[in-house]
Amino acid sequence: MDQPRLYNELAYLWPIISPPGEYAGEAAEWRRIIKGKLGPARHSILELGVGGGHILSHLTQAFQATAVDISTPMLELSRRLNPDVTHHQGDMRTVRMGILFDAVLIHDAIGHMLTEADLKAAMVTAKAHLRPGGILLIAPEWLREEFAGPILFIWTRGNQDIKVTIQEYLYYPDHDDSQIESIYSYMIEEQGKVSIERDVHVNGLFSGSMWSELFEQVGFSLERVSLPGNEGGYGGNMFIGTLPTD
Ligand SMILES: C[S@@+](CC[C@H](N)C(=O)[O-])C[C@H]1O[C@@H](n2cnc3c(N)ncnc32)[C@H](O)[C@@H]1O
């Protein structure tokens, strides 16, 4: 699977174009849901596909966190932001740390699971890291029945040193397929100079019924909850799987 340039040589752009502060509201929802399910203690959580650790940075006070990502530069960003978190490099489809957690979280990184087999493998990884009665929370950006692309997003972020304008064209290249594609351009203005970088992100797209089927196949009982969602209509769903207690 080809990884986007954003998680490799362009990783330095991530905290600029998607700053940690913008995740506070979403993180508060995740915190409320986890505490609601497991109680008020400082539970152990594992985030698969932690990226820059932006959402995690709002959860480390409330939980004892461990993080996994496949990308060295993204792990570096998260280590810097979350110095007390244990980080491991690994693929969420195959990584096995031999540690059990109270909850496993997969946020927007789940989009990188492109096939049903990949998605199921990530759920099996989560199960392998959960104690009996533990919970898996996944928030896909889109469900197949809710995606009515193409959509064009344009936004600008930056600080006194650098300004980045991002254009994302998100579309469905093949309706028989389980994948959508985003074509990105990052226009970077720095010290009076402008450069443009291009990138392509391919994401998996599955129906709500497929999500339910896979959770059940892996051995979770499933609850689906609505989230406030984001401007642009994505991120309005969370799937919560619970393992049996024995
Ligand atoms: C959009 S970023 C996550 C951002 C994160 N939510 C944050 O708060 O910064 C997606 C991440 O998924 C990671 N990723 C993609 N495929 C993966 C895989 N198979 N296993 C683990 N991580 C993966 C990428 O390296 C990237 O860091």
The ligand as an SDF file (V2000), in Angstrom:
LIG
                    3D

 27 29  0  0  0  0  0  0  0  0999 V2000
   -4.5240   11.2240    9.3820 C   0  0  0  0  0  0  0  0  0  0  0  0
   -3.1780   10.4970   10.1930 S   0  0  0  0  0  0  0  0  0  0  0  0
   -3.7630   10.3510   11.8590 C   0  0  0  0  0  0  0  0  0  0  0  0
   -3.8080   11.6510   12.5530 C   0  0  0  0  0  0  0  0  0  0  0  0
   -4.1490   11.5430   14.0160 C   0  0  0  0  0  0  0  0  0  0  0  0
   -5.5710   11.2720   14.2110 N   0  0  0  0  0  0  0  0  0  0  0  0
   -3.7270   12.7630   14.8140 C   0  0  0  0  0  0  0  0  0  0  0  0
   -4.4460   13.0750   15.7720 O   0  0  0  0  0  0  0  0  0  0  0  0
   -2.6850   13.3650   14.5130 O   0  0  0  0  0  0  0  0  0  0  0  0
   -3.2330    8.8160    9.6920 C   0  0  0  0  0  0  0  0  0  0  0  0
   -2.0830    7.9850   10.2140 C   0  0  0  0  0  0  0  0  0  0  0  0
   -2.3280    6.6070    9.9200 O   0  0  0  0  0  0  0  0  0  0  0  0
   -1.0640    6.0020    9.7660 C   0  0  0  0  0  0  0  0  0  0  0  0
   -1.2270    4.7060    9.1050 N   0  0  0  0  0  0  0  0  0  0  0  0
   -1.5810    4.4660    7.8250 C   0  0  0  0  0  0  0  0  0  0  0  0
   -1.6160    3.1370    7.5940 N   0  0  0  0  0  0  0  0  0  0  0  0
   -1.2750    2.5290    8.7650 C   0  0  0  0  0  0  0  0  0  0  0  0
   -1.1380    1.1760    9.1590 C   0  0  0  0  0  0  0  0  0  0  0  0
   -1.3450    0.1750    8.2960 N   0  0  0  0  0  0  0  0  0  0  0  0
   -0.7730    0.9210   10.4470 N   0  0  0  0  0  0  0  0  0  0  0  0
   -0.5360    1.9340   11.3240 C   0  0  0  0  0  0  0  0  0  0  0  0
   -0.6440    3.2390   10.9930 N   0  0  0  0  0  0  0  0  0  0  0  0
   -1.0210    3.5300    9.7360 C   0  0  0  0  0  0  0  0  0  0  0  0
   -0.2820    7.0090    8.9520 C   0  0  0  0  0  0  0  0  0  0  0  0
    1.1040    6.7910    9.0360 O   0  0  0  0  0  0  0  0  0  0  0  0
   -0.7280    8.3140    9.6090 C   0  0  0  0  0  0  0  0  0  0  0  0
    0.1610    8.7140   10.6070 O   0  0  0  0  0  0  0  0  0  0  0  0
  1  2  1  0
  2  3  1  0
  2 10  1  0
  3  4  1  0
  4  5  1  0
  5  6  1  0
  5  7  1  0
  7  8  2  0
  7  9  1  0
 10 11  1  0
 11 12  1  0
 11 26  1  0
 12 13  1  0
 13 14  1  0
 13 24  1  0
 14 15  1  0
 14 23  1  0
 15 16  2  0
 16 17  1  0
 17 18  1  0
 17 23  2  0
 18 19  1  0
 18 20  2  0
 20 21  1  0
 21 22  2  0
 22 23  1  0
 24 25  1  0
 24 26  1  0
 26 27  1  0
M  CHG  2   2   1   9  -1
M  END
$$$$
